[in-house]
Amino acid sequence: MTSDVTPVVQGRGIVKHYGHVTAIDHSDFELMPGEILAVIGDNGAGKSSIVKAICGAVQPDAGEILIDGEPIRFSSPIEARERGIEIVHQTLALSPALSIADNMFVGREIRRKGILGDWFRLLDKKAMERFARDKLTELGLMTVQSINQAVETLSGGQRQGVAVARAAAFASKFIIMDEPTAALGVKESRRVLELIKDVRARGIPIILISHNMPHVFELADRIHIHRLGKRLCVIDPKDYTMSDAVAFMTGAKEPPIEAV
């Protein structure tokens, strides 16, 4: 990590217990500006827990989290979202019966100006549809028939595209992507990978949780390897192979001292 660059988000000595189980064991974490940081680890290694602690979905028992160098403690993912942190869940967190535009604005709807919005709380549907259409067009996703069609009518790749577009539209700090291609076919996965590259090109840092090593090595600027509840090492994918990463992750091979 470059010493004169402040991480976008940093975790120091994070600890989380679930009863007698230690999910996070004094773990550190850094996401640098403009990068894609892949987080990999075996099942039960604690990689999801450390990311959940960062976005307020889990409350750490010890340690501190800093955003742009300032200590912060989110009580919920909603608080994190208000600070510009967006999450693309593996399950997408979309409402199938709602339209694309409605899904883009769930929980942050635009109300009409004046008395209609202030008193009668009427929504400005046209403004939301226009915004959603613009964001989908920016990311090359306007292959859908209509911005008002229900999400349940979309393919898996299109749904994931809507989730990525929503995150990119509202994220000002960084985006967390949890297994974004896990349920997709080869062609749809490729489109989502290109979307992730487009988002990074806009300067938005990304935390990518993934088991797919080819995708990790294609996208990541750095790879955070989590093992037994803590950060084992951080490697540059240009300096190591996928086999090396798996060996570090499983304990078959010790990481180099400079990566720890």
HELIX and SHEET records of a PDB file:
HELIX    1   1 LYS A   47  ILE A   54  1                                   8    
HELIX    2   2 PRO A   77  GLU A   82  1                                   6    
HELIX    3   3 ILE A  100  MET A  104  1                                   5    
HELIX    4   4 ILE A  115  ASP A  118  1                                   4    
HELIX    5   5 LYS A  125  GLU A  138  1                                  14    
HELIX    6   6 VAL A  151  THR A  153  5                                   3    
HELIX    7   7 GLY A  156  PHE A  170  1                                  15    
HELIX    8   8 VAL A  186  ALA A  201  1                                  16    
HELIX    9   9 MET A  213  LEU A  219  1                                   7    
HELIX   10  10 MET A  242  THR A  250  1                                   9    
HELIX   11  11 ILE A  257  ALA A  259  5                                   3    
SHEET    1   A 4 VAL A  21  LEU A  31  0                                        
SHEET    2   A 4 VAL A   9  TYR A  18 -1                                        
SHEET    3   A 4 ALA A  62  ILE A  67 -1                                        
SHEET    4   A 4 GLU A  70  ILE A  72 -1                                        
SHEET    1   B 6 ILE A  85  VAL A  88  0                                        
SHEET    2   B 6 PHE A 174  ASP A 178  1                                        
SHEET    3   B 6 ILE A 206  ILE A 209  1                                        
SHEET    4   B 6 ILE A  36  GLY A  41  1                                        
SHEET    5   B 6 ARG A 222  ARG A 227  1                                        
SHEET    6   B 6 LYS A 230  ILE A 235 -1                                        
END                                                                             
